[in-house]
Amino acid sequence: MSTDEQARLMRANQANWDARTPVHLASRFYGLDGDPDPDRWFAAFEWDDLGELAGRDVLHLQCHLGTETLAFARRGARAVGLDFSEASVTAANGIAAKAGLDVDYVQANVYDAVEGLGQRQFDVVYTGKGALCYLPDLPRWADVIAQLLRPGGLLYIVEFHPLLNSLGPKPHPGEGPELLLRHDYLGGGGPVHRDATFTYTDGPAVADATDSYEWMHGIDEVINALTRTGLNIRRLRESDELPWPRWPRMERTPTGWWRLPEPRIPLLYGLLASR
Ligand SMILES: C[S@@+](CC[C@H](N)C(=O)[O-])C[C@H]1O[C@@H](n2cnc3c(N)ncnc32)[C@H](O)[C@@H]1O
């Protein structure tokens, strides 16, 4: 696919995220009517891998409402969030101000992040939980990450596992709650087009810009994009827990997150790399 065509599909995604943002802001899913609880979006292993963040420059790519970005600011990091959705950045600014936290939010496409952030470099770049699937070209993305990191800086991706994305319910209602392998596990295909009036949170239908495009990326594709650009892979984690119940048959765990009944399979992965 040409870069012009990629840009066209990403513009459609941008409009789609702008249209969904008011629904997300008012949703129970994000829980922003009271005090936001950013820690609920993080697994304990993420903090072990990230280490001390106080005084460090932390960039959260594709930050949406900044619900996770706030957690970095609360830990004393100089936190920056970047997202191409203007509605998200406006909302994220309001949420951080209300929480009394100092976060800089920048509106830019990830592929333009180096210019959008004025060539600034970071100790940590964090991204994930529904981010990489909106990126058509991982080698180009990895080159951007390498430019955003200081020497020795860390990239941490915490992303939905390709196995989760390949699961789906049985095709006909009443056939039982078990999930089937229904979608490609491996990436490398073209974009998956969705035309959906309802978003993943609770809330009303979205009227405009209902088209969106996603790209599936296998873990091999992610790792190879990072090593090709010269980053070192430091750690890979696979976890059977998700921060919210993606499927009705998921069960709450002692951590407050959710897992599928046995057999245990990975639903989330964490990948730590360094420059
Ligand atoms: C599901 S959110 C991920 C953030 C967070 N984990 C969450 O669940 O709120 C995906 C975000 O990626 C942003 N996004 C998608 N493609 C992008 C791109 N090419 N450049 C910058 N932001 C992008 C969207 O605007 C959206 O806010």
The ligand as a Gaussian input file, in Angstrom:
#p B3LYP/6-31G(d) Opt

LIG

0 1
 C       -7.378000       2.743000      22.203000
 S       -6.530000       4.297000      22.283000
 C       -5.056000       3.789000      23.085000
 C       -4.823000       4.605000      24.352000
 C       -5.213000       3.947000      25.644000
 N       -4.569000       2.683000      25.835000
 C       -6.705000       3.853000      25.789000
 O       -7.245000       2.743000      25.769000
 O       -7.362000       4.870000      25.956000
 C       -5.951000       4.537000      20.600000
 C       -5.502000       5.975000      20.346000
 O       -4.617000       5.969000      19.221000
 C       -4.797000       7.193000      18.536000
 N       -4.191000       7.029000      17.201000
 C       -4.533000       6.110000      16.253000
 N       -3.705000       6.216000      15.202000
 C       -2.830000       7.224000      15.486000
 C       -1.742000       7.799000      14.779000
 N       -1.379000       7.355000      13.558000
 N       -1.064000       8.824000      15.353000
 C       -1.426000       9.283000      16.589000
 N       -2.450000       8.775000      17.303000
 C       -3.143000       7.748000      16.758000
 C       -6.286000       7.423000      18.557000
 O       -6.615000       8.767000      18.331000
 C       -6.631000       6.932000      19.970000
 O       -6.688000       8.022000      20.854000

